[in-house]
Amino acid sequence: MKKSLIILIEIILLIACIHAKAPDMEIFVPTEYMYMSQLDKKETENFIKDNESIFEMCQDISYHHLEERHCPEQNVCFDETKIYKETVNGDTFYWILVPGNRMDETKEMMRNVSWVSEKHYFLGLVRVENGENKLLMFHPTFHIDRDERSEYYFVTTYQIIKGKDKNKGVVLYKNSLAFYRNEQGTKFDKYQERKKQPVGVIKRAEYYLFENEPQEQEYCNDLPGFELKNWPRIMIQASNFLWDLKNPLKYGLQNAFDGNPATSYVENTEDDLMMIEFLTDLYGEMRIINGYAANEKLYKNNNSIKTIGMYDYTPIVVNGEEFVVPEKFQTIKCKNNVLNYQSYKLTTQSVIFKVEEIYKGKKYNDTCLAELNFYGNGSWLFNDVDE
């Protein structure tokens, strides 16, 4: 892709952001908010009335998974529901955002923590199919959960993968930041840090292709949330990322697949390297936009990728037991100071993209990846890339 085309994409996206009708949705769905418009009050009331079963799921999540049955003050604020409409490639989607109150204990412990939202939320995504609204997924977001050691601030988001002429699927991301109570257990006073920066953990990243979408509207709810049952998915695992306290998803993994070179996935690891593993075979061609490619200054101030190892799993036998271990089949050296796409042929199928060396930035010690995509079997895995 020529540099002029990259600049054109950035200008189009900037104009879309300037004229966005749903800027308040940026922290919830950073790859989609610029394409949305909010329904008015009457339209919202009609949507809720016509889709009562969807909002019953919201109540179920609150009651069973977020402990509303024990803490009735943690109720769902249905009267504050917002509905947004997104039309892309001939498809119509509705985004549902419903606030919920936090339990009194949590509000008390968080009273001096400015970076946690006042309320938690429920995020839903509906696709219009054959004139009918079909819920794809519904999850809590900006909510707090805990185990014996620490508390977790969860931020879940969805991303529609858009081709040139049709939408390819939706990616579900569940991210978290761990934080801890003081010795008295009365308040939260610190969060997990690395390199003096908050550590975002990608708990789940799952890519659901529309071509494999089940026709039946049956839902699984074994996790805090609902998604369509028996929908095959591509599981994605990735290194920890830089969590921004004011905007948790600002540097998240979704940026590597959004088709926007102005955003980047930024790691937060001990060695400044990153890894992305796809539970599907990658072959044919790989294209990346290296570094923080929003502009030349940001690119040079941050780390960028120098060499990539492409790995696949190989079976081995140890003491009569069979295991699989990652084996490197190809090393790719990336060019530096290139802010548009770089293309590389993959010599064999792989499943792991692993950064092994970096070009150091002038100011920040964060390694960045603006875009990553793979071409095989006649199509791009994520957003279509122009030749």
C-alpha angles and dihedrals in degrees: 000000000000120000090241090060091051089053090049091053090050091050092049092049091046091052089048090052093048091052096037113143094203107044090148088068094061095097091048102044108010095176095050112032094090091061097050136094123195121240115237122245096270093046090049092051091051092048092053091047092050094046104042094143091061092055091047086063088055090055091047091054091050095046102042105025105028095044099247088143088066098032108038091181086071092078130153115258098219091166089066095053116139124199124197130191124216123184117189132157090355093304122117120212130183120208118206123203118181122175123218132194120247120236115265093246092056093047090052094050092045097047093111096038108096097180096066114085117246091238137026120234145212117226122199134179122204126186122201109230123177090344094307129108111241120189111223100181143342125192142160115254136186086026132137126236131169148202132190094285108037150348124258129213105210124202115184124188141170130221127199111217106219125202125192095267105010141024114255104199147295130274121213116208124188111188131178144190118204119220136173142222125240120257092271091052091229101115144010113254110163142026134208110285137186122181085002090296131107115265118229115201121203102220095174135009114171128170115208115194117215091218088065096043113134117238095219117088096223119137136205117217104175088122126050094284145025134267132165112285121241094014108147113230142189108235116217126195123189144171122272116280138213108272114210109210095214096040109021096189096048093107099023130137092260088075091069091061103036100092090236114119091194092071127063142194104235121197128221104197135136095249098035090242128120140208132198120190124193120197090218132071116271116203143142110038135001124199127189139175103215128221129347095327100178088107140341095262094054090045093055095042093057134055118264133194121276105171133013127198117210112207140185131186118262124194118238133177121226120180090341094309123112121227136168121230131183114259125189115234101170141022118206124195115207126211119245127230092023112130098184134063122311117198128210132178115230111226094204138002115286139178103193128068107194126180108217105169133023142200106237120239123232097234114009132048095216123117114219138197118191101185139002127181141157131212121207140135091021101305146068117255093223131013114350114261120216118233 
